[in-house]
């Protein structure tokens, strides 16, 4: 029987007048107060969806995995079925975490590349390959995020849709000339100075498996074309992601609540910090050696 909701529960949803809540192409921008999670949860439970969360714990980055998984169990898709897909070159170092019913950790063994830049560049290829080989058979949606983060508040089905990107916390209040797009015209990732809608974070994107396959395929093949020319885009996979979203608009956009870093302070617009970067010494974790 379909679940019923009172008019009061629908009307209790607050409105946001302090931020942009729709893109020029009418994609919703998800902020705190712009959705009713009870209604959305009921819809997704009826469909019995399973969500995949991908992350890369390569070399020293495996140190962030315990906090990542433990906080995900508290705040990520609570009450829904989840597969945690951990891409790692250190499977023996993946921590044993107590999981809720219907949730599991899946380890995917990968090569540990010498440069951290190579890891970020190759993850598009690896996600793309796994979409075709297993993700399409195992999950309905994919959420692809960085591992050196932790969850601080609920992240639920409000983020799910056909394909979504996330506003970069350093640029959500900036104008187009300030965006650090790849500008060299010889690069496939190039975005001309008079184009661009938003600047999206490379460490948080997703959608249904078919759309993530298309996105990662574009990014991976674009990187290969640039590599043949001896070009490495300014911000690696993030540059190609921004190019993809320029011409293939996301159907949903997440606010920077979903990929915050305290380096950017606490602006009033960001009422909740849901997923946040952890403090780290980049000189230690960005590796050239094991």
C-alpha positions as CSV (number, residue, x, y, z in Angstrom):
1,X,0.0,0.0,0.0
2,X,1.5,3.4,-0.9
3,X,2.5,5.4,2.1
4,X,0.4,8.5,2.8
5,X,1.8,11.8,4.0
6,X,-0.1,14.6,5.7
7,X,-0.4,18.0,4.2
8,X,1.3,19.3,7.3
9,X,4.4,17.1,6.6
10,X,4.7,18.5,3.1
11,X,4.1,22.1,4.1
12,X,6.7,21.8,6.9
13,X,9.5,21.8,4.3
14,X,11.4,25.1,4.6
15,X,12.3,27.2,1.6
16,X,15.7,28.7,0.8
17,X,15.9,32.2,-0.5
18,X,19.5,32.8,0.3
19,X,21.0,30.4,-2.3
20,X,20.4,29.3,-5.8
21,X,18.2,26.2,-5.8
22,X,17.8,25.5,-9.5
23,X,20.3,25.7,-12.4
24,X,19.5,27.6,-15.6
25,X,18.5,24.3,-17.1
26,X,16.2,23.6,-14.1
27,X,18.3,20.9,-12.4
28,X,17.6,21.1,-8.6
29,X,20.5,22.2,-6.4
30,X,20.3,20.2,-3.2
31,X,20.7,22.3,0.0
32,X,19.5,21.7,3.5
33,X,15.8,22.6,3.7
34,X,15.0,21.9,0.0
35,X,13.7,18.4,0.3
36,X,11.6,16.1,2.5
37,X,13.7,13.0,3.3
38,X,10.7,11.0,4.7
39,X,8.9,11.2,1.3
40,X,12.1,10.4,-0.6
41,X,13.0,7.5,1.6
42,X,9.5,6.0,1.1
43,X,9.9,6.2,-2.7
44,X,13.3,4.6,-2.7
45,X,12.3,1.9,-0.3
46,X,9.4,0.9,-2.6
47,X,11.9,0.5,-5.4
48,X,14.2,-1.6,-3.1
49,X,17.4,0.1,-4.4
50,X,21.0,-0.8,-3.7
51,X,23.6,2.0,-3.7
52,X,27.3,1.6,-4.4
53,X,29.8,3.9,-2.7
54,X,33.2,3.9,-4.5
55,X,36.4,5.2,-3.0
56,X,40.2,4.7,-3.6
57,X,42.5,3.8,-0.7
58,X,45.8,3.6,-2.4
59,X,49.1,3.2,-0.5
60,X,49.1,5.6,2.5
61,X,45.6,6.7,1.8
62,X,44.4,3.4,3.4
63,X,44.9,5.2,6.7
64,X,41.7,7.2,6.1
65,X,39.5,4.2,5.4
66,X,38.5,3.2,9.0
67,X,37.1,6.7,9.8
68,X,35.5,6.9,6.3
69,X,33.7,3.6,6.7
70,X,32.7,4.0,10.3
71,X,31.2,7.5,9.7
72,X,29.5,6.2,6.5
73,X,27.7,3.6,8.6
74,X,26.4,6.3,10.8
75,X,25.3,8.8,8.2
76,X,25.4,7.5,4.6
77,X,22.1,6.1,3.2
78,X,20.9,5.0,6.6
79,X,18.3,2.3,6.3
80,X,19.2,1.5,2.7
81,X,21.2,-1.3,1.1
82,X,24.8,-0.2,0.4
83,X,27.9,-1.8,-1.2
84,X,31.1,-0.1,-0.2
85,X,33.5,-0.6,-3.2
86,X,37.1,-0.1,-1.9
87,X,39.7,0.2,-4.7
88,X,43.0,-0.6,-3.0
89,X,46.5,-2.0,-3.5
90,X,46.6,-3.0,0.2
91,X,43.6,-5.3,0.7
92,X,45.1,-6.7,4.0
93,X,44.9,-3.3,5.5
94,X,41.2,-2.7,4.9
95,X,39.7,-2.5,8.4
96,X,37.0,-4.9,9.6
97,X,34.0,-2.7,10.3
98,X,30.7,-3.7,11.9
99,X,28.1,-3.2,9.2
100,X,24.3,-2.8,9.3
101,X,22.1,-5.4,7.7
102,X,22.1,-5.2,3.9
103,X,25.4,-3.5,3.7
104,X,28.8,-4.9,2.7
105,X,32.4,-4.0,1.9
106,X,33.7,-5.2,-1.5
107,X,37.5,-5.0,-2.1
108,X,38.7,-4.3,-5.6
109,X,42.4,-4.9,-6.0
110,X,44.2,-2.3,-8.1
111,X,47.8,-1.2,-8.9
112,X,49.5,1.3,-6.6
113,X,50.8,4.0,-8.9
114,X,53.9,6.0,-8.1
115,X,52.3,9.4,-8.3
116,X,49.1,10.5,-6.6
117,X,48.2,12.3,-9.8
118,X,48.2,9.0,-11.6
119,X,45.8,7.5,-9.1
120,X,43.3,10.4,-9.6
121,X,43.7,10.2,-13.4
122,X,43.3,6.4,-13.5
123,X,40.3,6.1,-11.2
124,X,38.0,7.2,-14.0
125,X,39.2,4.2,-16.1
126,X,38.8,1.8,-13.1
127,X,35.3,3.0,-12.3
128,X,34.4,2.8,-16.0
129,X,35.7,-0.8,-16.3
130,X,33.9,-1.9,-13.1
131,X,30.6,-0.3,-14.3
132,X,30.6,-2.7,-17.2
133,X,32.0,-5.8,-15.4
134,X,30.1,-5.8,-12.1
135,X,28.4,-2.6,-10.9
136,X,25.6,-2.8,-13.5
137,X,24.7,-6.2,-12.1
138,X,25.0,-5.3,-8.4
139,X,23.8,-1.8,-7.7
140,X,21.3,0.8,-9.0
141,X,23.2,3.9,-8.2
142,X,26.8,4.8,-7.7
143,X,28.3,7.6,-5.5
144,X,32.0,8.2,-6.2
145,X,33.9,10.0,-3.5
146,X,37.4,10.6,-2.1
147,X,38.6,8.5,0.9
148,X,40.3,11.3,2.9
149,X,37.0,12.5,4.1
150,X,34.4,11.7,6.8
151,X,30.7,11.9,7.2
152,X,29.4,14.4,9.8
153,X,25.7,14.5,9.0
154,X,23.1,12.5,7.0
155,X,23.7,11.9,3.3
156,X,20.6,10.2,1.9
157,X,18.7,9.4,-1.2
158,X,18.1,13.1,-1.8
159,X,21.4,13.1,-3.8
160,X,20.4,10.3,-6.1
161,X,19.2,10.7,-9.7
162,X,20.2,10.2,-13.3
163,X,23.6,11.9,-12.9
164,X,24.8,14.5,-10.4
165,X,27.8,16.7,-9.7
166,X,28.7,18.7,-6.6
167,X,29.6,22.3,-6.3
168,X,33.2,22.8,-5.3
169,X,33.4,24.5,-1.9
170,X,36.1,26.9,-3.0
171,X,34.0,28.2,-6.0
172,X,30.3,28.0,-5.1
173,X,30.1,31.8,-4.6
174,X,32.6,32.6,-7.4
175,X,32.0,33.9,-10.9
176,X,33.0,32.3,-14.1
177,X,36.4,34.1,-14.6
178,X,37.5,32.7,-11.2
179,X,36.9,29.1,-12.1
180,X,40.1,27.1,-12.5
181,X,39.1,25.3,-15.6
182,X,41.7,23.9,-18.0
183,X,42.2,26.8,-20.4
184,X,44.8,25.5,-22.9
185,X,43.0,25.1,-26.2
186,X,45.1,22.0,-27.2
187,X,43.7,20.1,-24.2
188,X,40.5,18.1,-24.6
189,X,39.5,19.4,-21.1
190,X,39.7,23.0,-22.3
191,X,36.7,25.2,-21.4
192,X,36.8,28.6,-23.2
193,X,36.8,31.7,-21.0
194,X,33.2,32.6,-22.1
195,X,31.7,29.2,-21.2
196,X,31.0,27.3,-18.0
197,X,28.1,27.2,-15.6
198,X,29.6,26.0,-12.2
199,X,32.8,24.5,-11.0
200,X,32.3,20.9,-9.9
201,X,34.4,19.0,-7.4
202,X,36.2,16.0,-8.8
203,X,35.8,14.1,-5.5
204,X,32.0,13.7,-5.5
205,X,29.9,12.7,-8.4
206,X,27.5,9.9,-9.3
207,X,24.2,8.7,-10.7
208,X,22.7,5.5,-12.1
209,X,25.3,3.0,-13.3
210,X,24.6,3.7,-17.0
211,X,25.2,7.4,-16.6
212,X,28.4,7.0,-14.5
213,X,29.7,4.6,-17.2
214,X,29.2,7.4,-19.8
215,X,30.8,10.0,-17.7
216,X,33.8,8.0,-16.8
217,X,34.2,6.8,-20.4
218,X,34.3,10.4,-21.6
219,X,36.8,11.4,-18.9
220,X,39.1,8.4,-19.5
221,X,39.2,8.7,-23.3
222,X,39.8,12.4,-23.0
223,X,42.8,11.8,-20.8
224,X,44.1,9.3,-23.3
225,X,43.9,11.8,-26.1
226,X,45.7,14.4,-24.0
227,X,48.3,11.9,-23.0
228,X,49.1,11.2,-26.6
229,X,49.8,15.0,-27.0
230,X,51.9,15.1,-23.8
231,X,49.3,17.1,-21.9
232,X,48.1,16.6,-18.3
233,X,45.1,18.7,-17.4
234,X,45.5,21.3,-14.7
235,X,43.4,19.6,-12.1
236,X,43.6,16.1,-13.5
237,X,40.3,14.1,-13.5
238,X,38.4,17.2,-12.1
239,X,39.2,19.2,-15.2
240,X,37.7,16.5,-17.5
241,X,34.7,16.1,-15.2
242,X,34.0,19.8,-15.5
243,X,34.3,19.6,-19.3
244,X,31.8,16.7,-19.3
245,X,29.3,18.6,-17.2
246,X,29.6,21.6,-19.5
247,X,28.2,19.7,-22.5
248,X,26.2,17.0,-20.7
249,X,24.4,18.8,-18.0
250,X,23.9,17.1,-14.6
251,X,20.3,16.4,-13.8
252,X,20.9,17.2,-10.2
253,X,23.5,19.3,-8.4
254,X,24.6,18.9,-4.8
255,X,25.5,21.9,-2.7
256,X,29.0,22.1,-1.1
257,X,27.4,20.8,2.1
258,X,28.3,17.4,0.5
259,X,32.0,18.0,0.0
260,X,33.1,20.6,2.5
261,X,36.5,21.5,3.8
262,X,37.0,23.7,6.9
263,X,39.7,25.5,5.0
264,X,36.8,27.5,3.5
265,X,35.4,28.5,6.9
266,X,31.7,28.4,7.9
267,X,29.6,30.6,5.5
268,X,26.0,31.1,6.5
269,X,24.7,29.4,3.4
270,X,26.3,26.1,4.4
271,X,23.9,25.2,7.3
272,X,25.2,21.6,7.5
273,X,28.6,20.1,6.8
274,X,27.7,16.6,5.7
275,X,30.9,15.2,4.3
276,X,34.2,17.0,5.1
277,X,37.9,16.7,4.4
278,X,40.1,15.4,7.2
279,X,43.2,17.2,8.3
280,X,46.4,15.7,6.8
281,X,49.9,16.4,5.9
282,X,50.0,16.2,2.1
283,X,53.7,15.8,2.0
284,X,53.3,12.5,3.9
285,X,50.3,11.0,2.1
286,X,50.9,12.1,-1.5
287,X,53.5,9.5,-2.3
288,X,56.3,8.6,-4.6
289,X,57.3,5.6,-2.5
290,X,55.5,3.0,-0.5
